Amino acid sequence: MIDTQTFRLKDYELICSAVARDNGCFEPVLVIAKQAWPSRPRMIAVRCGAHPSAAVAIESAHAQGLEWVANFG
């Protein structure tokens, strides 16, 4: 099961997901796409962790996406 939320920040779209693992925990997944042409969605390596719920994993991906845009955007 994959839960997804999309956020917009400046010229970027942050696609934050949570993937369920066998141990009942969730891992964050982050894809960032620039809203200007040419747009190349990039899967960003995020710090993995055993998050207790999909919502917490998505919040983690979102926070890391904000950090990425601040540093590299």
N, C-alpha and C positions, 0 to 999 in steps of 0.2 A: 504494500500500500504506500502510495506517495502523496503527501499533502503539499500544496504549492500556494504561495502568495506572491503577487507582483507589486513592487514599489517603484515609484518614479522619483529620481533625485537628479536635479540639474538636467543634463542631457543624457542621462543614463536610465536604463530600466534594470532593476534588480529582481531577478527571478529566484526566490528563496524556496527551497523545498526541504522536506524531511523524509528520510528513508527509514523504514522499520527494519531492525535487525532481529536475528533469531533470539537474542537474549531479552527481548521486550523493550529495548531502548531504541532511541532514534538518533540518526546522524544527520547533520546539516549538509545541504548541497546548495551552491551558489553559482548562478550564471548571470553575467553582466553583459548587456548589449547597449551600445551607444545609439541614441535616437536619430543621429544624423547619418547621411549616406557617406561613405559605405559603412554599413553596420555589420560587424562580425561578432556574434555572440561568443563570449569566452567563459569557459568553465574555470572558476577560480578555486584554487586549493584553499580549503578552509581548515581551521583547527577542528579535528574530530573530537568527539567526546560522547560519553554515554548520557544522553539527555533523557529524562523520564517521560517526556511527551513530545508530540510533533510540534506543538506550539512553542515550546522552549527551544527546540532545535531550529525552527524557523526564525525565532528572535535572535539566536546566535548567528545564523547566516546573514540576517539583516544587519546586525551590528558590524560584522566583518565586512559586509559590502559597503557600509558607510565609511569604514576605515580605508578600504581600497580606493574609493572615489576621492577621499580627502588626500591620499598619498599619491595616486597615480592618474587621477581623472583630470 
